[in-house]
């Protein structure tokens, strides 16, 4: 069974610098989440929980999920406090409990939490699909966001893992 992992798509990411193609990423996440549910898979939202006083502290305005996300009561929420959503969380137990075999990974931020979670998933022996157009970030001091995204898609396509790892666009993942 597929599980779609949506990393840190929270209101706090709207603060600060613009995020590359944020509205497009949200729309593609919503389409893939709907398709995953329709095919009997599950959607797991990862929610970053920062320390008190920070934008992502539980209950702070930045902690809530983006209102544009199509979340359902059947979706699962897993809190995390580190970049890798597997580190110190119940994510692996949740995924094993629902019988997930392949993980579609999307969200915020390409070069931090999405990357760490994707690498964590490969280390946990899941088949992994990085949703090539389903993750975003801001421009970095040394590199534009579009180049960060393109670079990570390239790196992920070359990772060596015990199970499969693929980089696929939303169009490639959705049935015609």
C-alpha positions as CSV (number, residue, x, y, z in Angstrom):
1,X,0.0,0.0,0.0
2,X,1.1,3.6,-0.7
3,X,1.4,6.2,2.0
4,X,1.9,9.9,1.1
5,X,4.1,11.7,3.5
6,X,3.4,15.5,3.5
7,X,6.3,17.2,5.4
8,X,5.8,20.4,7.4
9,X,3.3,22.2,5.2
10,X,2.4,24.6,8.0
11,X,1.4,28.3,8.2
12,X,4.7,29.4,9.5
13,X,6.4,28.7,6.2
14,X,4.4,31.6,4.7
15,X,6.5,34.0,6.8
16,X,9.6,35.4,5.4
17,X,10.9,34.9,1.9
18,X,8.6,33.7,-0.9
19,X,8.4,29.9,-1.4
20,X,9.0,28.6,-4.9
21,X,5.7,27.8,-6.6
22,X,3.9,27.3,-3.3
23,X,0.4,27.4,-4.7
24,X,1.3,24.9,-7.4
25,X,3.0,22.6,-4.8
26,X,-0.1,22.8,-2.6
27,X,-2.4,22.0,-5.6
28,X,-0.2,19.0,-6.6
29,X,-0.1,17.7,-3.0
30,X,-3.9,17.9,-2.8
31,X,-4.3,16.0,-6.1
32,X,-1.8,13.3,-5.1
33,X,-3.4,13.0,-1.6
34,X,-6.8,12.5,-3.2
35,X,-5.5,9.9,-5.6
36,X,-3.6,8.1,-2.7
37,X,-6.8,7.9,-0.7
38,X,-8.9,6.8,-3.7
39,X,-6.4,3.9,-4.3
40,X,-6.7,2.7,-0.7
41,X,-3.5,4.4,0.6
42,X,-3.1,6.7,3.5
43,X,-2.0,10.3,3.8
44,X,0.4,11.2,6.7
45,X,0.9,14.8,7.6
46,X,4.2,15.6,9.4
47,X,3.9,18.5,11.8
48,X,7.0,20.2,13.0
49,X,6.8,21.1,16.7
50,X,9.4,23.7,17.7
51,X,10.2,24.9,21.2
52,X,8.1,27.4,23.1
53,X,8.4,30.9,21.7
54,X,9.2,29.9,18.2
55,X,6.9,30.1,15.1
56,X,6.4,26.3,15.0
57,X,5.7,25.8,18.7
58,X,2.5,23.8,19.3
59,X,-0.4,26.3,19.4
60,X,1.6,29.1,17.8
61,X,0.2,30.7,14.7
62,X,2.9,29.1,12.5
63,X,2.2,25.6,13.8
64,X,-1.1,25.0,12.1
65,X,-1.3,23.3,8.7
66,X,-1.8,25.5,5.7
67,X,-5.6,26.0,5.3
68,X,-5.3,25.3,1.6
69,X,-4.4,21.7,2.2
70,X,-7.1,19.1,1.7
71,X,-6.9,17.3,5.0
72,X,-9.3,14.5,5.9
73,X,-10.3,13.0,9.3
74,X,-8.9,9.7,8.0
75,X,-5.4,11.3,7.6
76,X,-2.7,10.7,10.1
77,X,-0.7,13.4,11.8
78,X,2.7,12.6,13.2
79,X,4.5,15.3,15.2
80,X,8.3,15.8,15.0
81,X,11.0,18.0,16.4
82,X,13.9,17.2,14.1
83,X,14.5,17.4,10.4
84,X,14.0,13.7,9.8
85,X,10.4,12.7,10.5
86,X,11.6,9.2,11.5
87,X,14.0,10.4,14.2
88,X,12.5,10.1,17.6
89,X,8.9,9.8,16.3
90,X,6.2,7.1,15.9
91,X,6.3,7.4,12.1
92,X,7.8,4.0,11.3
93,X,5.4,2.3,13.7
94,X,2.5,4.2,12.2
95,X,3.6,3.2,8.6
96,X,4.2,-0.4,9.6
97,X,0.8,-0.5,11.3
98,X,-1.1,0.6,8.2
99,X,1.0,-1.7,6.0
100,X,2.7,1.0,4.0
101,X,5.2,-0.3,1.5
102,X,5.8,2.6,-0.8
103,X,6.1,6.2,0.4
104,X,5.4,9.3,-1.7
105,X,7.3,12.2,-0.1
106,X,6.4,15.9,-0.6
107,X,6.4,19.1,1.4
108,X,8.6,21.8,2.9
109,X,11.6,22.4,2.9
110,X,13.4,20.6,0.0
111,X,16.9,20.9,1.4
112,X,16.1,20.3,5.1
113,X,13.1,18.3,6.3
114,X,12.0,16.8,3.0
115,X,15.6,15.6,2.3
116,X,16.2,14.3,5.8
117,X,12.8,12.5,5.8
118,X,13.4,11.0,2.4
119,X,16.8,9.7,3.4
120,X,15.3,8.4,6.7
121,X,12.7,6.5,4.7
122,X,15.4,4.8,2.6
123,X,17.3,3.9,5.7
124,X,14.0,2.3,7.1
125,X,13.8,0.1,3.9
126,X,10.7,1.6,2.3
127,X,10.3,2.0,-1.5
128,X,10.4,5.7,-1.9
129,X,9.1,8.2,-4.5
130,X,10.3,11.8,-4.2
131,X,7.5,13.8,-5.8
132,X,9.7,15.9,-8.1
133,X,7.2,18.9,-8.2
134,X,5.7,18.4,-4.8
135,X,8.3,20.0,-2.6
136,X,9.5,23.6,-2.2
137,X,11.8,26.0,-0.4
138,X,12.9,29.6,-0.5
139,X,15.9,31.1,-2.3
140,X,19.0,30.4,-0.3
141,X,21.9,32.9,0.0
142,X,24.0,31.0,-2.5
143,X,21.3,29.3,-4.7
144,X,17.9,30.1,-6.1
145,X,15.0,27.8,-4.9
146,X,14.4,26.3,-8.3
147,X,18.0,25.2,-8.5
148,X,17.9,23.8,-4.9
149,X,14.8,21.7,-6.0
150,X,16.4,20.6,-9.2
151,X,19.6,19.7,-7.5
152,X,17.9,17.6,-4.8
153,X,15.7,15.8,-7.4
154,X,19.0,14.9,-9.2
155,X,20.7,13.8,-6.0
156,X,17.7,11.6,-4.9
157,X,17.6,9.9,-8.3
158,X,21.2,8.7,-7.6
159,X,20.9,7.5,-4.0
160,X,21.9,3.9,-3.4
161,X,19.4,2.2,-1.3
162,X,18.3,-1.4,-0.5
163,X,14.8,-0.7,-1.9
164,X,13.8,1.4,-4.9
165,X,14.0,5.2,-4.9
166,X,12.5,7.1,-7.7
167,X,11.9,10.7,-8.5
168,X,8.6,11.2,-10.3
169,X,6.4,14.2,-11.2
170,X,2.8,14.4,-10.2
171,X,1.8,13.8,-13.8
172,X,3.8,10.6,-13.8
173,X,2.1,9.4,-10.6
174,X,-1.5,10.3,-11.4
175,X,-3.5,7.9,-13.6
176,X,-4.4,9.4,-17.0
